[in-house]
Amino acid sequence: MEYKTQMEAARNGIKTKELIQVAKDEDMPADELLALVASGQTVIPANINHKALHPHGIGKGLKTKINVNLGVSGDCADYSQEMEKVRLAEKYGAEAIMDLSNYGKTSAFRKKLIASSPAAIGTVPVYDAVGYFEKDLKNITAGDFLEIVRAHAREGVDFMTIHAGINRRCAEILMSEKRQMNIVSRGGALLFAWMSLTGNENPYFEHYDELLDILRSYDVTISLGDALRPGAISDSTDAPQISELIEIGRLTKRAWEKGVQVMVEGPGHMALDEIAANMKIEKRICHGAPFYVLGPLVTDTAPGYDHITSAIGGAVAAANGADFLCYVTPAEHLRLPDKSDVKEGIIAAKIAAHAADIAKGVKGAREKDYKMSEARRNFDWETMFGLAIDGGKAKEYYESIPPKDRRRCTMCGKMCAVRVTDSILNGEKVTFE
């Protein structure tokens, strides 16, 4: 039976090579994964033209995945630096990379990225529209907005953030509210501005069926963008955010009717005590579709450390149902991140994802932690470095002030609790000389 997408294949009982690979990686029975993909609770972003892809599943019962954002801007347009960030993302195990380039002709970099990277590649096509067509925003047509989606899909992009939920009704709700930060989504702001300038409906909402036909042709997963996500904790869980989420829930069902895989994007900035409820609201309104969150950042007061505010929120979000975490770097709100920022952001997101998997009881999540504790008990430093999320940094720290005896570190020295206890339990004399 003919099928175009992973969802359609699963509905017809067909186990694609991508699904078999994901089932193997997740140590999950293929039939169980098949049911999750068929229902839309799990997605496998896998454009038919992305030949270098190592597929990953995102959704219910699977390990929490992370995404790395990169790409050039008008102020920083060095694609060689961005490719070095790509290699870092791959080294530290990011399952997805989003090219958010918004300056010049971005196609050459994107094609190189897709040709070489095993990570799932995502984009936000609306960013590319102005540079691609070389038009003022108000002169871009609805057809142009769809054509840029088609161009990205042909190139092999696996998932696209499409801000289809911010229609004119949601825009009216936004304008009737007194938000502190208004719109902080770049794609959302561009579409809001285009709607305001032209008086027209959001083209991705108005021509949604045509958009879905394009995505289905290449099996691109739609990531329904939250244009009205809160950009300050004072704006979280407000009427604009929830009104857009309701529209996204409807759009999710329409995409599934066409066999298109769906993820739903979420906040944003949000106080810690609101996160769990927001995860449950999204899953309910959006029918269990995988949830992809930026953070959430749990305070607005830590520029330079927002990889930490994001990791705190991300761990809570994923423990309560989020499936996919977008990393945030220390440079968030301040500048384009450099390679050091990218690494810090990746490690923070990986820690959050792993901590959440332990809390959710994901199969095998505790295995490395058990092995790490065994290695610590045995003072097996090389095994510890091999198991660490960032083993290079762990080894660098240990060896920077080396102990005289490798059965301890320089924190406690001969008063090491493990050493003292082992001596007592082994019937040995405890000495501190």
C-alpha positions, 0 to 999 in steps of 0.5 A: 500500500502506498504511503507518504509519511511515517504516520501513514506507514504506521497506520497501515502496519508498515514498519519503515527502516526509520521506525525499526532503527528508532525501536532499536535505539530506544529498546522498545518493541517495534509494534509498540512504537508503531502504535504510537506513531500511528496515533500521533503521540510519537513522531519520527522526523525523516524527510525522504531527501535527508539521506545522511539522517540517523532517525530519532523518535520524539514522543511518548515513552521515549528518551527526551531529545534536545535541539540545538539552534544555530545560524547566521544573522545580519551582524554575524554571517560566518557560515564556517563558524556555524558548521563548527557549531554543528560538529559540536552538536553532533559530538555531544549527542544533540538529536536535532539541529535547527538552522535559524539563519535569517540573512542572505541566501541561506540555501547553500549552508542548509544543503551542506548541513543536510548532506552531512549531518545525521541529526534531524534538521529543522528550519523556520521558513518564514525567516528565509522569505525576505532574503529569498524573494528580496522583497519588502515584507508587505509585498510578499504574497501568500504564494511566496510564503508557501513556496519557501516551505516547498523549497526547504522541503525539497532540500531535505529539511525534516521538521519545520516550525510553522506559526499557523496558529496566530490567526486574526482572532488570536491577534485581536486577543493579543492587542486587547491584552496588556502584555509586558513583552508582546510578541517575542517569537521572531516568526510570530512577529513577522507574520503579525506584522505582515497581517497588520500591513496587508490586512490579510489572514495569516497565509499559513492558517488560510492555506493550511491544507495546501501547506500540509500537502507540501509537507506530506509530499516529503514527509516533513514533520510540522512543528506548530510554532507558538507565536504568542509564547510568553517572553516574560514570566508575567505573560505566562498562561495568559489569554493570547498564549492559551487562545493560540494553543486552542487553534494549534489543537485544531490544526493538529487534528487537521494535519493528522487527517492528512497523515502529516506528523505533528509536534507542538511548540511551547513556552517560553518564560514561565514561573516554576509553579506553572510548568506542570499544569502547562504541560498537561494543558498542552497534552489535553488540548493538542490530543497528546501530540509531542511537546517541544519546549524552549526552556521554559526559563523560570526567571527573567533575571539571569542574562548570561546564565539562561542555560541554567534557568532553561535547564531548570524549567526544561527538567520540570517540563520534561518530567511532566510530559514535554518530549523535546527540549530546545537548548538555550545558551548563556548568550540568550537575549544578549548576542549570537552564541559562540562555540563555547556558548553552544557547548554550555547550552547543549550540556545543560539541556542534556542534563535536564533531559536525562534528569527528566527521563529518570523521573519519568521512568524511561527504560534504561534511563538509570543505567548510566547513573548506576554504573557511575556510582559503581565507578565512584565507589571503586575510584575508577576515574577513567570509567567515570570520565567515559560515562560523564555527559561531558567526560572531557571537562570531568577529566580536565578538572580531576587532573588540574590538581592531581591527588597523590593517591588516585583513590581519592580526589583533592576535595577531601583528600585522606578524609574521603568518606568512601575511603574511610568507610571502605577501610572500616568495612574491610577491617583495615586501620583508618589513618589520615597521615 
